[in-house]
């Protein structure tokens, strides 16, 4: 029966501070706000506590038992209706959206409190606890006081019940005590008599704490401001002691209402802003993950295309050793047919066939190492990588009568990154140059490579003499799936992946321009010292 006790105690405190033990109270009626919050949070379980709390409060304030019973039943019905309406309207009691605040306030203003005010006051009238001449004013006073109590207390208690284990209680109470001292100083020591001047001091503090901490801090400050103001009214001093009672009531309630409405608006806007930022962050993270997966897929496609090129290169590399093996085998058979097969012939066959087999095996190892995935970045020699690429592609370029001119650096130049992926970039570029040369049927075909150092950068220049890239498509050649070799089943991924490897993974630049001879690709990477 904790709910009943809480309802009764806060109700008695309310009457004592604001209305001198009258059951109809136009001021902020705290028990109604607490009851609504507990009903929305705990559900039907709390209804009995609300019933007995209201019954006890009314009966101990000079209301007959029958009238008190009727009022308690109306208030319990109000709480039950709130539970049902919350489910119907889809109210999220976490109050994370402005929509939820609007639903809660709409329920209070237009359904719950009209029911409570009209029903309870007609019961009081029926049992002769009110005069018929005052029924309109008492209905309004009941409605207004309960509305103010629920608007002030219900959001605070709802958030407190849900978040009490999410924040530092000691800090929470310390902030509240500091604000209590501040407000008490203004209202009861300095005794500010202008309610708008008082509001200009307290409201900015409330809004500031909402943006610095959380909405629940601001709502806590609102409750403290209401209690201090109620005590000032009780003491008969301060901003709510105008010449008429009506002015006092208006000033007092507008002071509380301004705190409540601005606090809730600021808090919900801040919550929605944070929610939007989180949603944006989650969206960006999701898109980045999706983009990484797409890049991995593109890289796989690019590597599969390169494997096709490699198989062609292996075929060219193996052609000569296979021819040699064939000749050695024919020589052996001819010597056997002419009875000239001796130990010397067998030894010649063993040595030379083994030599050709080793050469072919080495070719397989070279290509296998080319596709090996690097586990981590490391310093590597640009010159060594390029020489390895030219060695394994030598046969295919020779078969197409393409001359490779390589101007090696004077000193060993190292960069930081994945050597194998850099190898794929070089292979992509020289293969594109080869295709351009073959497509245009250039009589003298040449691809030149230069490696040099420029300040703290290592620059690799790859140039062909195929006439260059058309100006209309030059800016698109690094786009994914853009290819000028569709007739040859180009994937359009080679240069895109090359640019991604150089710029995103190795922090360099990959650019292209036309020269008098043809297309010129320039790779710029920081020298090893730049990473030390």
ABEGO torsion letter per residue (X at the ends): XAAAAAAAAAAAAAAAAAAGGBABBABBBAAAAAAAAAAAAAEAAAAAAAAAAAAAAAAAAGBBAAAAAAAAAAAAAAAAAAAAAAAAAGBBAAGABAAAAAAAAAAAAAAAAAAAAAAAAAAAAAAGABBAAAAAAAAAAAAAAAAAAAAAAAAAAAAAAAAAAABBAAAAAAAAAAAAAAAAAAAAAAGBABAAAAAAAAAAAAAAAAAABBAAAAAAAAAAAAAAAAAAAAAGBEAABBABAAAAAAAAAAAAAAAAAAAAAAAAAAAAAAAAAAAAAAAAAAAAAAAAAAAAAAAAAAAAAAAAAAAAAAAAAAAAAAAAAAAAAAAAAAAAAAGABBAAAAAAAAAAAAAAAAAAAAAAAAAAAAABBBABBBBBBAAAAAAAAAAAAAAAAAAAGBBBBBBBBABBBBBBEBAAAAAAAAAAAAAAAAAAAAAAGBABBBBBBBBBBBEABBBBBBBBAAGEBBAAAAAAAABBGBBAAAAAGBAGAAAAAAAAAAAAAAGBBBBBBBBAAEBBBBBBBBBAAAAX
